[in-house]
Amino acid sequence: MVRFAVRRLLVLMITLLAVSAATFAIPYASGGDPVRTILRSRVSDQALDPSALAALRSELGLDRPILIQYLNWLGRALRGDFGMSFTSRTPVDQLLGSALGVSTTLAVIAIGLAFLAALPLGTLAAMRPGKRLDNGVTVLTQSFVAVPEYWLAPVLVLVFSRYLGWLPSAGWRDPTSIILPAVVLALRPMAYFAQVTRAAMSDVLASPYMTAARSRGLSGRQALLRHGLRNALLPVMTLFSLWFAGLLGGSVVVEVIFAIPGMGRLVYNAVINHDIPLIQGGILSIVALAVLITTATDFLYALINPAVRVRDGAV
């Protein structure tokens, strides 16, 4: 287990280091001068004073070698200091903290809805292969996979906000504001979870240890709960972590449509406004959280299923 942990942590550090380098290079990769971009965000005069450019370049340390600039930026980033937002003149860490709380709440509720709906659907479909329920679950999940969020969200707004008046159409004011965006975000992962649960549960039900459990006098339900459900959940767990990490920063369309002040909308507005510190802080935070979540899932997976450590040579 120690070797397994060391390998995973080494991969984690290398990944984060590579992501930080790519994030730091964003203003240079855009082909413009970062100092000019910063100064234009502060003054309206398009004819920038060369002395002002030189002074700002020296103040920010952008006249130093690129490696020194990166190390200084990385040191501040490790402390959570990404500088000031160009547009709002607010510390980036404050904006990220507020937006991350909103996105985390939305992602947890959405992924929870997806899991609670997918687990019984996939299990019931696996217990009745080829029957109406199985076919119905297959059609339903494939439909949810095919429906894009940018189409589904306006439709739900029209039905439940415009015509029925049951739910608010946008904003982040009270618990009812979470329902529509959470449902929109939950349907696609729910479809994948249900499909994976069905496939995994089908393998479990056909396994010898389930037959042995039934031969010892356990009912089908008892055998499933005691022996089958744990093994069937292993592949779902990996998919669960990937979707949760993706929802933290990948719900841009939903957050923009529903005017939710989360990470996706924050980074989207930063890109539109060429707000480099906010772009850098947002991207690095989202990717770092995604990598941390998947790494934590690897450890949990290895604890539940020792075969993972055996394949990794860590036992």
C-alpha positions in Angstrom: 0.0 0.0 0.0 2.9 2.3 0.7 4.3 1.9 -2.8 0.9 2.4 -4.3 0.5 5.7 -2.3 4.0 6.9 -3.2 3.3 6.3 -6.9 -0.1 8.1 -6.8 1.3 11.1 -4.9 4.2 11.3 -7.4 1.8 11.4 -10.3 -0.3 14.0 -8.5 2.7 16.3 -8.0 3.9 15.9 -11.6 0.4 16.6 -12.9 -0.1 19.7 -10.8 3.4 21.0 -11.7 2.6 20.6 -15.4 -0.8 22.2 -15.1 0.7 25.2 -13.2 3.3 25.7 -15.9 0.7 25.6 -18.6 -1.5 28.0 -16.6 1.4 30.4 -16.1 2.0 30.5 -19.8 -1.5 31.6 -20.7 -0.7 35.3 -21.2 2.4 34.5 -23.2 0.7 31.9 -25.4 -2.0 34.4 -26.3 0.6 36.3 -28.3 0.2 39.7 -26.5 2.2 41.5 -23.9 0.9 40.8 -20.4 2.0 44.3 -19.2 0.1 46.0 -22.0 -3.0 43.9 -21.2 -2.8 44.9 -17.5 -2.3 48.6 -18.2 -5.1 48.7 -20.7 -7.4 47.3 -18.0 -6.5 50.2 -15.8 -6.5 53.2 -18.2 -8.7 54.1 -21.2 -6.0 55.7 -23.2 -4.9 53.4 -26.0 -1.6 55.2 -26.5 0.3 53.7 -23.5 3.2 55.6 -22.0 6.4 53.6 -22.5 7.7 54.7 -19.0 4.5 53.4 -17.4 4.9 50.1 -19.2 8.5 49.8 -18.0 7.6 50.8 -14.5 4.8 48.2 -14.3 7.0 45.5 -15.9 9.6 46.1 -13.2 6.9 46.3 -10.4 5.5 42.9 -11.4 8.9 41.3 -12.0 8.1 40.7 -15.6 11.5 42.0 -16.6 13.2 39.0 -15.0 14.0 35.6 -16.7 10.9 33.6 -17.4 11.9 30.8 -15.0 12.3 33.2 -12.1 8.9 34.7 -13.0 7.3 31.2 -13.0 8.8 30.3 -9.6 7.7 33.5 -8.1 4.2 33.1 -9.5 4.1 29.4 -8.3 5.1 30.5 -4.8 2.3 33.0 -4.6 -0.2 30.5 -6.1 0.7 27.9 -3.5 -0.3 30.5 -0.9 -3.6 31.1 -2.8 -2.4 34.5 -4.0 -3.3 35.0 -7.7 -3.3 38.8 -7.6 -6.1 41.2 -8.3 -8.8 40.8 -10.9 -8.4 43.2 -13.8 -12.2 43.9 -14.1 -13.4 44.0 -10.5 -10.2 45.0 -8.8 -10.9 42.3 -6.2 -8.4 39.7 -4.9 -8.8 36.6 -7.1 -8.8 34.3 -4.1 -11.9 35.9 -2.8 -13.7 35.6 -6.1 -12.6 31.9 -6.4 -13.7 31.1 -2.8 -17.2 32.4 -3.3 -17.7 30.8 -6.7 -16.2 27.5 -5.6 -18.7 27.3 -2.8 -21.6 27.8 -5.2 -20.3 25.2 -7.7 -19.5 22.7 -5.0 -23.1 22.9 -3.7 -24.5 22.5 -7.2 -22.2 19.7 -8.1 -22.9 17.7 -4.9 -26.7 18.0 -5.3 -26.5 17.1 -9.0 -24.2 14.1 -8.6 -26.3 13.0 -5.6 -29.5 13.1 -7.6 -27.8 11.2 -10.4 -26.5 8.5 -8.1 -29.7 8.0 -6.2 -31.7 7.6 -9.4 -29.1 5.5 -11.3 -28.4 2.9 -8.7 -32.0 1.4 -8.5 -32.6 1.8 -12.2 -29.4 0.0 -13.2 -29.9 -2.7 -10.6 -33.5 -3.4 -11.6 -32.6 -3.5 -15.3 -29.8 -6.0 -14.6 -32.2 -8.2 -12.6 -34.6 -8.3 -15.6 -32.4 -8.5 -18.7 -34.3 -8.2 -22.0 -37.6 -7.3 -20.2 -39.7 -4.2 -20.6 -38.0 -2.5 -17.6 -34.5 -3.2 -19.0 -35.5 -1.9 -22.4 -37.1 1.2 -20.9 -34.1 2.0 -18.9 -31.8 1.6 -21.9 -34.0 4.0 -24.0 -34.2 6.5 -21.2 -30.5 6.6 -20.5 -29.6 6.8 -24.1 -32.0 9.7 -24.6 -30.5 11.6 -21.6 -27.0 11.1 -23.0 -28.0 12.5 -26.4 -29.9 15.6 -25.0 -27.5 18.6 -24.6 -27.7 20.9 -21.6 -28.0 24.0 -23.7 -31.3 22.6 -25.2 -32.7 21.0 -22.1 -32.1 24.0 -19.7 -34.3 26.5 -21.8 -37.0 23.8 -22.2 -37.2 23.3 -18.4 -37.2 27.0 -17.8 -40.1 27.4 -20.3 -42.1 24.6 -18.7 -41.5 25.1 -15.0 -40.9 28.8 -14.8 -42.7 30.5 -17.7 -45.8 28.3 -18.0 -46.3 26.6 -14.6 -44.6 29.3 -12.5 -43.4 26.7 -10.0 -39.6 27.5 -10.0 -37.4 30.5 -10.5 -35.9 30.8 -14.0 -32.5 32.1 -12.8 -30.4 33.3 -9.9 -29.0 31.8 -6.7 -31.3 33.1 -4.0 -33.0 30.2 -2.2 -33.2 26.4 -2.3 -35.7 26.5 -5.1 -33.2 28.1 -7.4 -31.0 25.0 -7.2 -33.7 22.6 -8.5 -33.7 23.3 -12.3 -29.9 23.6 -12.8 -29.3 20.5 -10.6 -31.7 18.4 -12.6 -30.2 19.6 -15.9 -26.7 18.7 -14.6 -27.8 15.4 -13.1 -29.5 13.8 -16.1 -26.4 13.0 -18.2 -24.3 11.5 -15.4 -27.4 9.6 -14.2 -27.6 8.0 -17.6 -24.0 6.9 -17.5 -24.2 5.7 -13.9 -27.3 3.6 -14.7 -25.6 2.0 -17.8 -22.4 1.2 -15.8 -24.4 -0.1 -12.8 -26.5 -2.3 -15.1 -23.4 -3.8 -16.8 -21.5 -4.3 -13.5 -24.5 -5.8 -11.8 -25.1 -8.2 -14.7 -21.6 -9.5 -14.2 -22.1 -9.8 -10.5 -25.3 -11.7 -10.7 -23.7 -14.2 -13.1 -20.6 -14.7 -10.9 -19.9 -17.9 -9.0 -19.9 -16.3 -5.6 -23.4 -15.1 -6.0 -24.5 -18.6 -6.9 -22.6 -19.9 -3.8 -24.4 -17.3 -1.7 -27.8 -18.4 -3.0 -26.9 -22.0 -2.3 -26.2 -21.2 1.3 -29.9 -20.2 1.7 -29.7 -16.5 1.2 -32.5 -14.9 -0.8 -31.7 -13.0 -4.0 -32.0 -9.7 -2.2 -29.8 -10.7 0.7 -27.1 -12.0 -1.6 -27.2 -8.9 -3.6 -27.0 -6.6 -0.6 -24.3 -8.6 1.2 -22.1 -9.6 -1.6 -23.1 -8.1 -4.9 -23.6 -4.4 -4.4 -20.1 -3.7 -3.1 -18.4 -5.2 -6.2 -20.9 -3.6 -8.6 -20.3 -0.2 -7.2 -16.5 -0.2 -7.8 -16.7 0.9 -11.5 -19.5 3.4 -10.6 -17.2 4.9 -8.0 -14.6 5.8 -10.5 -17.1 7.3 -12.9 -18.7 9.1 -9.9 -15.4 10.9 -9.1 -14.7 11.9 -12.7 -18.2 13.4 -13.1 -18.0 15.2 -9.8 -14.6 16.7 -10.7 -16.0 17.7 -14.1 -19.1 19.4 -12.7 -17.1 21.7 -10.5 -15.8 23.6 -13.4 -17.5 22.1 -16.4 -21.0 23.4 -15.9 -20.3 26.6 -17.8 -23.4 26.4 -20.0 -25.8 25.7 -17.1 -24.3 28.4 -14.9 -24.5 31.0 -17.7 -28.1 30.1 -18.6 -29.3 30.1 -15.0 -27.1 33.1 -14.0 -25.4 31.1 -11.2 -22.3 32.7 -9.8 -20.2 29.6 -9.9 -16.7 28.6 -11.1 -17.9 28.0 -14.7 -19.5 31.3 -15.1 -16.6 33.1 -13.3 -14.0 31.7 -15.7 -16.3 32.3 -18.7 -16.6 35.9 -17.8 -12.9 36.1 -17.2 -12.2 34.8 -20.7 -14.6 37.3 -22.2 -13.0 40.2 -20.3 -9.4 39.0 -20.8 -9.0 38.9 -17.0 -5.7 37.0 -16.9 -5.2 36.6 -13.1 -8.8 35.3 -12.8 -8.3 32.9 -15.7 -5.1 31.6 -14.2 -6.5 31.2 -10.8 -9.8 29.7 -12.0 -8.2 27.1 -14.3 -5.5 26.1 -11.8 -8.1 25.7 -9.0 -10.4 23.6 -11.1 -7.8 21.3 -12.4 -6.1 20.9 -9.0 -9.4 20.0 -7.4 -10.2 17.5 -10.2 -6.8 15.8 -9.8 -7.1 15.7 -6.0 -10.6 14.2 -6.2 -9.5 11.5 -8.7 -6.4 10.7 -6.6 -8.5 10.4 -3.4 -10.8 8.1 -5.4 -7.9 5.9 -6.4 -6.9 5.5 -2.7 -10.5 4.7 -1.7 -10.8 2.2 -4.7 -7.6 0.5 -3.6 -8.8 0.2 0.0 -12.1 -1.4 -1.1 -10.6 -3.6 -3.8 -7.1 -5.0 -2.9 -6.7 -6.4 -6.4 -6.0 -2.8 -7.5 -2.9 -2.7 -5.3 -1.9 -6.2 -6.5 -2.0 -5.1 -10.2 0.0 -2.0 -9.2 2.6 -4.0 -7.5 2.0 -2.2 -4.2 1.2 -5.1 -1.9 
